[in-house]
Amino acid sequence: MGTSFSAFLLSYTILLTPAGWLADRVGARRVLSWACVAWAIFTAGTALSGSSVTGLLPPFAALIGIRFVLGVASAPLYPASAKVVANAVKPRHVTAVQGLVVCCAGVGSAVAPFLFSGLMDLFGWRLAFCAAAALTGLVAVVWAAVARYPARVQAPPAAAGRAFQRAVLRNSSLLWLSASYFSLNYFEYIFFYWVYYYFGQIRHFTASLAAAASTATMFGMIVLGPAGGWVADLLARRFGVMSGRRYVAISGMLLSAVLLYLGAAGFGPVLTITLLAFAFGCASAAEGPFWATAAAAGKEYAGSAGGFMNTVGNLGGMIAPVLTPLIAARFGWTSALWVASGVVLLGLLAWAGVRDNEAAAA
């Protein structure tokens, strides 16, 4: 399972920046349409693993190949979404809408295990994947048919290598922002990969309580993700766009570190679940400011800038699931979680390098 997960993450992470560049060049609406169709095809393709259709390959090799290509197809999702929001939404609402995107991702993460397991119980795992593919295909059709918005951000010229380097690779604000996003993803991926294990195996919650606790942490993301973007836009009206985003991002990261530190201290189940849910929620509140700031810093390369930031962030996300249990094996799970608190605290310091004159251009 770990290898199949990694096959997806490998291609996904490598292609985030090229996918963002593609959204900048040919249009985010078009790229999202293509990507959505590809998700549907390769989600359905997962059901073919080990069948006669892929009989020339060992089942595991077929699964790895399908997961790898699915990662390729998924790479444009967040960079292209950031480009769409930058184009379609007025600047004073951009951060709130970016937070809403994060919220909807959390809703999908919370709903999918229950919905998909129900489909498997009814139809078996192969038809469950086909049903998921059909739903995704329907979303692709609807998106392509109804998505229309003004182009508020100018598209980059066809041949602009130096402009791309200035906007992305040599953009000091974006580099500092990406370093901070590395630490935020390190923090968040621990929740994605290890929180259920922590509740069940380390804190010895019952299976049903561990599942409910894991879902509760997702609700922290669902509630506080859009709230962070809304508060940032509200503060922007008084303190300026960049200041509003900076205040929310730094506050969210600081609170998440403190709450995780307290949540790992060994309190009772209800308080522990509450603290960890709010810790994850406060980290999610910073997502909207990160994505809005990256898009603004990249200007006409908003998709590329978002893809680059997400690439660096995913490196932190890939390290956390591996490093956390190694630290836990040597020093205990409490120390492993406290390390995550320290990492996110270091990351908030990087916001000092994000300059107002570049990032507030939205």
Summary of the structure (lengths in Angstrom):
residues: 362
radius of gyration: 20.3
end to end distance: 41.7
largest distance: 63.2
contacts: 1352
relative contact order: 0.16
helix: 86%
strand: 0%
